[in-house]
Amino acid sequence: MEGIDLHTHSNISDGTLSPEQLVYAAVERKIHTLALTDHDTMDGLILAEKAAEQQPINIISGVEISSQWSRPSTKKTYGVHIVALNMKNYDPLNVVLAEQKKIRAERAKQICNLLIPLIHDDIYPDVILKVDGDADRITRTHIAKTLVEKGYVSRVQQAFDKYIKEGKKAYVKFDGLDLEKTIEVIHQSGGYAILAHPTKYDLSATNIRYLIEIFAQYGGDAIELPPASEPASTRQMIDRMVAEHQLKVSVGSDYHGDHMPWLRLGQIPRVKEGQVGIWELFR
């Protein structure tokens, strides 16, 4: 299992390394199987594959899709990230991603507009420079970094906590694809649907279990295992749900760059006895 990382980001979304730099960094860390899973885009995949041609590394096609789900009892909608891996036919997924990109671009502009009365500044022109003018690549991290650079906050996390996370005045919900449709289109593309970082959505344990239950009901393939830094009880809960719903497991660092030193490229959790890695199904 060592040498596998199935959840990473490049500067095509909110990472700091180019796809090529990410591949070279992975080779240095002796990673032999790498998935580039940028947010709602596969635009970096060709660059990563090209960089890997003369390297001892296998690039797995991937993308992290911003999706949503709800509980029938409350009708409240929650955001969730689904990683798609090892697609064989990109066409169905590309149709969906084109719409996701439009939503991302519109959301970024809305957030920046909401920030204007709060900071008395329109930072949108500065934000769009960070993505080379491609508005559909903008994430909240780009906005947060701009707020830091312009001195409105001292840290990226402070930007989220003060302005742009859920419940704050400049928060705008990502109105993405629903969970069932997300899994369906991944399967139409010949790929596997992975529930990314299931314990990172600020959900109660009850809601995490319910999310995994409906993910399995909709045909989801695997759960991304939580990192070793999380409490043992958290891992035990995920292990129980994996076994109960007969799901595969996936491993990934969620690497974004050296500005997030707690997410290290190639640093992945261990698979427990009896668990089946989704990578074992790749061909």
Salt bridges, closest charged atoms under 4 A:
ASP14 OD1 - HIS9 ND1 3.86
ASP14 OD1 - HIS39 NE2 3.34
ASP14 OD1 - HIS256 NE2 3.32
ASP38 OD1 - HIS9 ND1 3.86
ASP40 OD2 - ARG104 NH2 2.35
ASP43 OD2 - LYS101 NZ 3.03
GLU53 OE1 - LYS50 NZ 3.63
GLU64 OE1 - HIS7 NE2 2.94
GLU64 OE1 - HIS9 NE2 2.98
GLU64 OE1 - HIS39 ND1 3.71
GLU64 OE2 - HIS81 ND1 2.96
GLU64 OE2 - HIS197 NE2 3.23
ASP121 OD2 - LYS150 NZ 3.56
ASP126 OD2 - LYS150 NZ 3.61
ASP132 OD2 - ARG137 NH1 3.70
ASP134 OD2 - ARG137 NH1 3.47
GLU149 OE2 - LYS130 NZ 2.62
ASP161 OD1 - LYS165 NZ 3.40
ASP175 OD1 - LYS173 NZ 3.46
GLU184 OE2 - LYS181 NZ 3.57
ASP221 OD2 - HIS187 NE2 2.75
GLU224 OE2 - HIS7 ND1 2.80
GLU230 OE2 - LYS200 NZ 3.62
ASP239 OD1 - ARG235 NE 2.74
ASP239 OD2 - LYS272 NZ 3.10
GLU244 OE2 - HIS245 NE2 3.82
ASP254 OD1 - HIS7 NE2 2.95
ASP254 OD1 - HIS9 NE2 3.07
ASP254 OD1 - HIS256 ND1 3.74
